[in-house]
Amino acid sequence: MDEDLRIIISGGGTGGHIFPAVSIANAIKAKHPEAKILFVGALGRMEMQRVPAAGYEIKGLPIQGFDRKNLLKNFKVLYKIWKSQRMAKKIIRDFRPMAAVGVGGYASGPTLNKAAAMGIPCLIQEQNSYAGVTNKLLAKKADKICVAYEGMERFFPADKIIMTGNPVRQALLETNISKEEAVKIFGLDPQKKTILIVGGSLGAGTVNKSVMQHLDEIEKSGVQVIWQTGKYYNASIMEQLKGRELPMLKVLDFISDMGAAYKAADLVISRAGASSISEFCLLGTPVILVPSPNVAEDHQTKNAMALVNKQAALYVKDVEAPEKVISLALETVQNEQLLRSLSENIKKLALPNSADIIADEVIKLAKR
């Protein structure tokens, strides 16, 4: 079976789609080292760099989303969708996959549509508590639908749903250094409380603004901060910080070793992307969630509330973050009882071995 196993994995757009996709591919490879895996992504999106960096081949489609503000631009979008469908059909014909996996994002639409039409079994993986448009449209054609939250029969046929959780970056679970060592990696003091501030793979303007407005408060608190600004915002922030001595602040555009960053942190401030939340659950990380308002169907708020309703996370609205989130974090990080309670409650929501479970389902479909 090894040499025959051929799987297409499609989707991307953000780290939240790409990390699970790569984790599923790695799990399939671990079970069947000779398996051939081909990714299909959207040209110009993050997956076109991240997937080859993870060691996999990727083909790009010219697909993009509809422009809701400028309707005239959508004639071009419709042409790109038509072209992507044709290209997806050729990719599938040439590669001859035995199963197709969609993780959400623009490219998974045409790829799984064509795969299903050509009689190839399909599995979709929905990371969020509120299903994305692409996955909702693909659900009728999918054989299996892997989800991370309860109540997803609101969006999908109940008989196709498997509760698997979201695959996370394996390296995070394999970080064996101590908290003290992790803090020292960032050049900070292991004796002090540490807050990690991240805004997702691209950074977050509101979160960054929240920090900039409360630098004096952070400085006086005795708490230290690891701050991932995102590459897009970093130059402007470094310019604004010029001339200020802030030894308690470690400012980075991107953190390559997130395992060490999570290990160093007593508390995290983060967006509420599904992949991040799955990581917090598995690691038992106390977190304040600031959901991004710039996502389809406001799904990050729904992700956050699934935790907040179980006392597993704290939550601040994006619009209120500049005023409230830093003060709340400085207060929370000194409250040992609250930190312990958040950690215990979020751990209860963890679904381990997600990538393995999904890989087994994909292999079953391929064998069928």
Steps between C-alpha positions, in 0.01 A plus 500: 500500500786742587616569146143538373379748765449840334331784689415858403474757782351836411441836667690768687501877514605529866719308744175372653431297185859417407628358834220237522548409132872438546438309826254269320755445220773419755270251677419325170873484418578356844255214434586456130849639428470430126171692467491772234344822628424802283376833637281740303496862617409850383766693307643791697383364837711386794475128422710544183805562726410308816414166339828462301687605817334201671630272224192454280424583137223754438309612190342846497157603370420863404191494726397787727196606701219728388545873550195611698586871473568523127255274317643578154827333599309172540490436123874439531440281805244288312750447219765395755256252659425350156872480420576345843234231444664407167849498652381292799351243262833468316698477826272221623513317167882513494555411866220237528434537876317229694356753746479879525517707819374860533602715796310818405620801307440598137690220325312216669175599321591420138734215599246303704214584264689344211627208711144413610370534142770256389397243762790555740408469872527833682560602860471855630647633822321795662716672763247756629189485714320683218542328166666687213314568175720268290454206737123557528475482119721190484321312781244332271778353289731398786507144633638599842508832687751537784414768758644649819186630674172355620173593329635501143191317372361855466713520185571145389317166464531331842581157354816633332643682804798366697617690809878507459620838622752710306849373418767726648868558425676191633806700609290677765424174676863390484652803678695341784673805647408635844308824550818662634698400191220624274492844665880528466478426123317833470759679714256557787500434876365157611403652839244736345151435366492484120219586259516386137314720251432361152270613220488193276730422208457847346493712818203698635470880485266533799713279723812698409322830563393369843865441597623834364238691702596330829881486492529710817259270684699192390826665604374575852339157551817291541357261238697419183356457152590298190327684217461360150397798290465325163729588207253752356504722811854450628690783327246763609499373861883491521503859371255608773706323769826669394683664789299321771676268744254211556695200632178322605379496138623248240367617162509257205342512156460121494567221752637188334509291821142532628555200726757699700277811496201312643723329759637840611155658540291512816220655294434557128307773319391368159251511217246215507598303190406134519856366474624729778212395725577131441861567599395679820271206590771237452762705688264620777590864430312775690387745233317827438334483158447809283304364200571660164195680360639466145406137441205336327185458711686640804612141565783599737252642751306173482826305554582717802154470658518119479789530750372794704171317569704222664717739706794390286609844371447874551368718218526864394320642195731636230347847523559510879851348492706824481338618820462175696714203397841600643355598839307173514814303408720672762237429765438137388867400480543577872193292596638147553160349578341637182797388286476150645123484446527621137775246431304209650178591318657553157687167527166321541405613148811354333457235231842336456623291203277690254738468205530123552124450520441708185784320317337164583169622354674623183679166456171311550337708226799446271487123549129502424 
